[in-house]
């Protein structure tokens, strides 16, 4: 047997933490989903508890409980004071179902469809260049046919949208617009946010499939906005869009490849009168497509769920410019989201 020459082995100039970070992400971050599934957060909302008290309340052993709780604490979702675990502000804001900013329905959707984000599921999505959610195919067609899938998906989308929906209307002047069309608006979270934040907005219309509109009307009623937020059932690709001077797309462009995004942009331009505005709300790549990690990871989510991908601000700016929009601007919105907006001359 030939011996390897080890005389030139040296300590690498970079350490191996990035490689460990990948492994730790696979095992560590799901601990938060398990804490959510085990209802640790609402338990601690009642009062702070020690590790043995949590184990007793949830009927789980100390070893797994400690691993989950330590992970949640390390990631800032819990704090540990005098041996008692407490909720942090981010958990109180986003992971208690009593909160208007509740994010948990989206976590539920990720748990229910975890096979999509498995290595095998993502490998199949990459090798076939096709989504794998619900067994593959068009998730939107599946929602049309199965109302329970639609309800769970809509709840998930609402939970990740309602907070940012309250922010984007405040980051630039939308006071001149009177009617907003929320294209593919789902639960209507962004229409609700616009109605709450834009007093001059007379009406917001949610354009989506009839089954989605029925669900959206339940959300509208929860906010008592039936007079200012309405639904309009239709097919965004085939049907005429109702009149509006503000077109809004949230997490819509990333569902599709550029040819369909160009179609939506052109349809928006032709539907708007002069002075009408388009707003695209997305997590953006940087212009060099070297990051950020969050947008790249979101593109991997799209690999599993849709035919689409994330776009850079430059790509969306070019798309709007090619169609004829002017005064194109990019603004940071809430969290990882931004808006790209332009006016029809």
Number of C-alpha atoms within 10 A of each C-alpha: 3 4 5 6 7 7 6 6 7 7 7 7 6 7 8 9 10 10 9 10 12 11 11 13 11 13 11 18 14 15 20 19 18 14 16 18 14 13 14 19 21 17 16 18 14 9 11 17 19 16 17 15 13 22 17 12 12 14 10 13 13 15 10 12 20 15 13 21 22 19 20 21 18 12 13 14 20 23 19 17 11 6 11 17 20 22 24 15 13 12 20 21 16 18 22 20 16 11 12 12 19 22 24 20 20 20 19 18 17 16 17 11 17 12 17 25 20 13 11 11 18 21 15 17 24 15 8 11 14 20 25 25 22 15 12 15 15 16 20 14 10 15 19 15 12 12 14 11 17 21 18 17 22 23 23 21 21 25 22 19 22 21 20 20 25 21 16 23 19 14 12 8 9 18 12 13 18 16 21 27 26 25 23 21 27 29 30 34 27 28 29 25 21 24 22 16 17 18 11 14 19 14 21 28 24 30 24 23 20 15 17 25 23 16 19 26 18 14 20 21 12 10 12 12 18 16 11 17 24 20 27 19 16 19 15 15 11 7 9 11 18 14 14 21 21 24 24 24 20 22 16 17 22 22 18 17 15 17 9 14 19 18 13 19 24 17 16 24 23 13 17 21 16 12 16 22 26 26 21 20 25 24 27 27 22 15 12 8 12 9 14 13 10 13 22 19 13 17 21 19 18 22 27 28 23 25 18 23 19 24 22 19 21 16 16 22 18 14 17 25 15 13 17 16 24 17 12 18 13 17 15 16 21 16 10 13 17 20 23 23 22 22 22 21 14
